[in-house]
Amino acid sequence: MIALRADGVHAFYGKSHILHGVTLEVREGEIVTLLGRNGAGKTTTLRSLIGLTPPRQGRVELFGADVTGLPPYRIAEKGVGYVPEGRRVFANLTVEENLLVPFERPGPWTVRRIYETFPRLAERKSSKGGQLSGGEQEMLSISRALILNPKLLMLDEPSQGLAPLIVEEVFKIVVAARRDGLSVLLVEQNVRAAVEIADRAYVLDDGRIVYEGDAREFGSNERRVRELAGASAEKWDMDD
C-alpha cells in the first residue's frame, strides 16, 4: 500500500512559484529520502504535504485518502508525525514536559521506550529544552513525533548542525522506527548518510524532481551526487 502520494504539486509563497509539479510516493514500511541543494524546495515540499503551505495545484494522498487542502492538524490525525527543521522544542519546559505535550496514542512508542532508546534524554529529563545540546534537542524533537505513534514520519534536515557521531545515532533511530512498521520521508542535505538508510531517493532541483530511483545506486555515483545534491559526507555503516 502507498503511505503517501503527491501528484503534480505546485506551491507558492505569495507570487513566488516554488514547487513545479512535484510527484513522489512513499510505500508502507519504506524510507524515502528527498535530496537537493539549499533553496531547491525540499522544506516547501514537506510543508505542502503536511498542509502548512497548501498546494495551489496537485493532489496529496495519505493511505489512499485525499488530504489536499486539509489543515495540518487534520493531516496529523491521519497518522503523520512531523519533525520540523530547527528542532523547535519548548525551551522553557523540561525534557519530560516536552514529551507529555503531544497526545500519546497507543502503540510501541511510550515515554519509557523513548528513554530506553535515547539514554541521553533519560539522563536529562529534568533539564529545560533550552539547556540541551543541538543533538539532544534533535532527539527530543524526533521523540515528540514518535510518541504519537504515527504511521508516517516526516523529518526535515535532522542532521543539520550535528556532529557525525550524533548524526549516526539519530539516523539509527529512524531505522529502528521503520522496523516498527513506520514509513519515513527524510529531507536531507547529508547525502551520504541519507542514502545509507533509505530505500529510494528523489532529488529536487529548482522545485522539480530531477531524479527518482534506488538510494544506494544514486549514492554510488559520486559525480551525480555532487552535481544534483551538492553535498557529501564520510560514508559510515548503519549495520554497526
KAMOZI-V529254 format. One line per field, one symbol per residue. ss: DSSP state (a for helix, b for strand, c for the rest). phi: phi as a letter, one per 40 degrees, with the letter a starting at -180 (. if undefined). psi: psi as a letter, one per 20 degrees, with the letter a starting at -180 (. if undefined). A space follows every 10 residues. Layout:
BEGIN
ss: ???
phi: ???
psi: ???
END
This chain:
BEGIN
ss: cbbbbbbbbb bbbccbbbbb bbbbbbbccc bbbbbccccc caaaaaaaaa ccccccbbbb bbccbbcccc caaaaaaccb bbbccccccc cccbaaaaaa accccccccc aaaaaaacaa aaaccccbaa accaaaaaaa aaaaaacccc cbbbbbcccc cccaaaaaaa aaaaaaaaac ccbbbbbbcc aaaaaaaccb bbbbbccbbb bbbbaaaaac caaaaaaaac cccccccccc
phi: .ccabbbgcb bbbgccccbb gcbaabccgb bbbbbicdgc hccccccccc gcbdccbgbb bbfgbcbdgc cdcccccchb bbbccggfcc ccbcdccdcc cccccdiccb dccdcccbdc cccbccccdc cccdcccccc ccccccccfc cbbbbbfccd gbcdccdccc cccccccccc hccbbbcabc ccccccbccb bbbbbfgbcb aaiccccccc bcccdcccbg aaadcbcccc
psi: qpgpppolpp qqocipogpn lpprqpqpjq ppqorrrpjh jghhgghhhi jhnpqhqaqp polipojpiq qhhhghhikp pporqjflro hiqrgghhhi gqopqqahor gghghhhnhh hghkhiqqhi iqrgghhggg ghhhghiilr hppppoliip jqqghhgggg hhhgghhhhj jqqpoopqin ggggihiqgq qqpppljqpi qpapghgghi nhghghghhj qrrppqoii.
END
